[in-house]
Amino acid sequence: MAGRRNLSAILTNKKVIITGGSSGIGKAAAKLFAANGAHVFIIARRKDVLKQAADEIGSLVLSKAQKIIWVSVDVSDREQVEAWAQKYHEEYGAPDIIINGAGIVLPGYFEELPYDSFDDTMKIDYYGVLNMCHAFIPMMKTGGGHIVNISSMAGFLGVFGYTTYSAAKFAVIGFSQSLRSEMKRYSINISVLCPPDTDTPQLEEEMKVRPKETKAVAEGAGVMSADEVAQDMVIGMIKKRFMIVPSINAKFVYLVQRIMPSLVEWIMDMQIKKA
Ligand SMILES: NC(=O)c1ccc[n+]([C@@H]2O[C@H](COP(=O)([O-])OP(=O)(O)OC[C@H]3O[C@@H](n4cnc5c(N)ncnc54)[C@H](OP(=O)(O)O)[C@@H]3O)[C@@H](O)[C@H]2O)c1
């Protein structure tokens, strides 16, 4: 496993863009990159939250030369993303690493979910990833780099209550898998991160409305901290893994789902029945 010293040897002076870098997993990743010498650019919508996160991230830098910059961009808005990418390129050149972490989750029973919740989730969780890749890949083609797209365990397993979320997160994995093959010739590595429940503001909010059946299914994989997930993500990225599934429990579910999907369906149906 790459130790702390190895991490800073690898990450010092790297330019890292993190969408969703003002909160949860994105912020934990931003702190890890900053603490290991990288220049960090965090993207989200709310300026007050971004500013506060940037102060927190900035307190961890190894050197005053490190740039810690926050920008308010809505990743679901292609024009905003393209305009900012152009500005970024003019000022800083091409990024070395992009973490596409911006996301929302709108759980609920399919018949009760407003139609807009499907659009909103797809626009942020999937099109947000697409817009960033579309805007930044052309400038990364000469120097290569690494893009990590954050999906979820619900991106490889359709989960009760997640008709909005699983659809968007499956799309992220399908997109990333195709992109991985195409980007090899430019030395741009693509990874996809599939965390289980992670203790973040998103999870806290979601728990207020998450159906009891979804809770029962998710319980099996346990809850990780955002720092643990960020650490696993960065190590997986450095090892150039495509599929990064943090935690033993989540890895086990991923494996069984691939080998025996009907067993996983049976177990989930039992958990749902009990709930
Ligand atoms: N927490 C979990 O249990 C869990 C499990 C598996 C996967 N994930 C995935 O991990 C990623 C991070 O989740 P998290 O739990 O860390 O969430 P979080 O704490 O709610 O953070 C989400 C981040 O995304 C930003 N964001 C949301 N919509 C955006 C938009 N349209 N444009 C730009 N930024 C936007 C938010 O800032 P603003 O609202 O200010 O824009 C915030 O910085 C998400 O993709 C999520 O689906 C989370």
The ligand as an SDF file (V2000), in Angstrom:
LIG
                    3D

 48 52  0  0  0  0  0  0  0  0999 V2000
  -22.5900    9.3940    1.0160 N   0  0  0  0  0  0  0  0  0  0  0  0
  -22.8600    8.2010    0.5390 C   0  0  0  0  0  0  0  0  0  0  0  0
  -23.3880    7.3270    1.2510 O   0  0  0  0  0  0  0  0  0  0  0  0
  -22.4740    7.8520   -0.8880 C   0  0  0  0  0  0  0  0  0  0  0  0
  -22.4180    6.4860   -1.2360 C   0  0  0  0  0  0  0  0  0  0  0  0
  -22.0870    6.1560   -2.5370 C   0  0  0  0  0  0  0  0  0  0  0  0
  -21.8140    7.1440   -3.4730 C   0  0  0  0  0  0  0  0  0  0  0  0
  -21.8660    8.4640   -3.1090 N   0  0  0  0  0  0  0  0  0  0  0  0
  -21.5760    9.4640   -4.1250 C   0  0  0  0  0  0  0  0  0  0  0  0
  -20.4170   10.1860   -3.7390 O   0  0  0  0  0  0  0  0  0  0  0  0
  -20.4810   11.5130   -4.2480 C   0  0  0  0  0  0  0  0  0  0  0  0
  -20.2810   12.4920   -3.0910 C   0  0  0  0  0  0  0  0  0  0  0  0
  -21.3420   12.2920   -2.1660 O   0  0  0  0  0  0  0  0  0  0  0  0
  -21.3150   12.8790   -0.6880 P   0  0  0  0  0  0  0  0  0  0  0  0
  -22.0570   11.9110    0.1570 O   0  0  0  0  0  0  0  0  0  0  0  0
  -19.9490   13.2870   -0.3330 O   0  0  0  0  0  0  0  0  0  0  0  0
  -22.2950   14.1370   -0.8950 O   0  0  0  0  0  0  0  0  0  0  0  0
  -22.3420   15.5860   -0.2310 P   0  0  0  0  0  0  0  0  0  0  0  0
  -21.6670   15.6300    1.0680 O   0  0  0  0  0  0  0  0  0  0  0  0
  -23.7830   15.9920   -0.3130 O   0  0  0  0  0  0  0  0  0  0  0  0
  -21.5390   16.4410   -1.2980 O   0  0  0  0  0  0  0  0  0  0  0  0
  -22.0370   16.6150   -2.5940 C   0  0  0  0  0  0  0  0  0  0  0  0
  -21.2130   17.6770   -3.2650 C   0  0  0  0  0  0  0  0  0  0  0  0
  -21.6700   17.8360   -4.6200 O   0  0  0  0  0  0  0  0  0  0  0  0
  -21.9310   19.2260   -4.8550 C   0  0  0  0  0  0  0  0  0  0  0  0
  -22.9420   19.3240   -5.8970 N   0  0  0  0  0  0  0  0  0  0  0  0
  -24.1950   18.8050   -5.9020 C   0  0  0  0  0  0  0  0  0  0  0  0
  -24.8270   19.1370   -7.0400 N   0  0  0  0  0  0  0  0  0  0  0  0
  -23.9470   19.8680   -7.7730 C   0  0  0  0  0  0  0  0  0  0  0  0
  -24.0180   20.5050   -9.0330 C   0  0  0  0  0  0  0  0  0  0  0  0
  -25.1160   20.4680   -9.7880 N   0  0  0  0  0  0  0  0  0  0  0  0
  -22.9220   21.1670   -9.4870 N   0  0  0  0  0  0  0  0  0  0  0  0
  -21.7990   21.2320   -8.7310 C   0  0  0  0  0  0  0  0  0  0  0  0
  -21.6810   20.6490   -7.5380 N   0  0  0  0  0  0  0  0  0  0  0  0
  -22.7490   19.9940   -7.0570 C   0  0  0  0  0  0  0  0  0  0  0  0
  -22.3760   19.7550   -3.4860 C   0  0  0  0  0  0  0  0  0  0  0  0
  -22.2730   21.1530   -3.3460 O   0  0  0  0  0  0  0  0  0  0  0  0
  -23.4710   22.1510   -3.7230 P   0  0  0  0  0  0  0  0  0  0  0  0
  -24.7490   21.5300   -3.2380 O   0  0  0  0  0  0  0  0  0  0  0  0
  -23.1280   23.4370   -3.0550 O   0  0  0  0  0  0  0  0  0  0  0  0
  -23.4500   22.2770   -5.2160 O   0  0  0  0  0  0  0  0  0  0  0  0
  -21.3580   19.0520   -2.6000 C   0  0  0  0  0  0  0  0  0  0  0  0
  -20.1150   19.6890   -2.6660 O   0  0  0  0  0  0  0  0  0  0  0  0
  -21.8430   11.6490   -4.9230 C   0  0  0  0  0  0  0  0  0  0  0  0
  -21.6870   11.4240   -6.3070 O   0  0  0  0  0  0  0  0  0  0  0  0
  -22.6500   10.5310   -4.2910 C   0  0  0  0  0  0  0  0  0  0  0  0
  -23.7030   10.1010   -5.1080 O   0  0  0  0  0  0  0  0  0  0  0  0
  -22.1830    8.8370   -1.8320 C   0  0  0  0  0  0  0  0  0  0  0  0
  1  2  1  0
  2  3  2  0
  2  4  1  0
  4  5  1  0
  4 48  2  0
  5  6  2  0
  6  7  1  0
  7  8  2  0
  8  9  1  0
  8 48  1  0
  9 10  1  0
  9 46  1  0
 10 11  1  0
 11 12  1  0
 11 44  1  0
 12 13  1  0
 13 14  1  0
 14 15  2  0
 14 16  1  0
 14 17  1  0
 17 18  1  0
 18 19  2  0
 18 20  1  0
 18 21  1  0
 21 22  1  0
 22 23  1  0
 23 24  1  0
 23 42  1  0
 24 25  1  0
 25 26  1  0
 25 36  1  0
 26 27  1  0
 26 35  1  0
 27 28  2  0
 28 29  1  0
 29 30  1  0
 29 35  2  0
 30 31  1  0
 30 32  2  0
 32 33  1  0
 33 34  2  0
 34 35  1  0
 36 37  1  0
 36 42  1  0
 37 38  1  0
 38 39  2  0
 38 40  1  0
 38 41  1  0
 42 43  1  0
 44 45  1  0
 44 46  1  0
 46 47  1  0
M  CHG  2   8   1  16  -1
M  END
$$$$
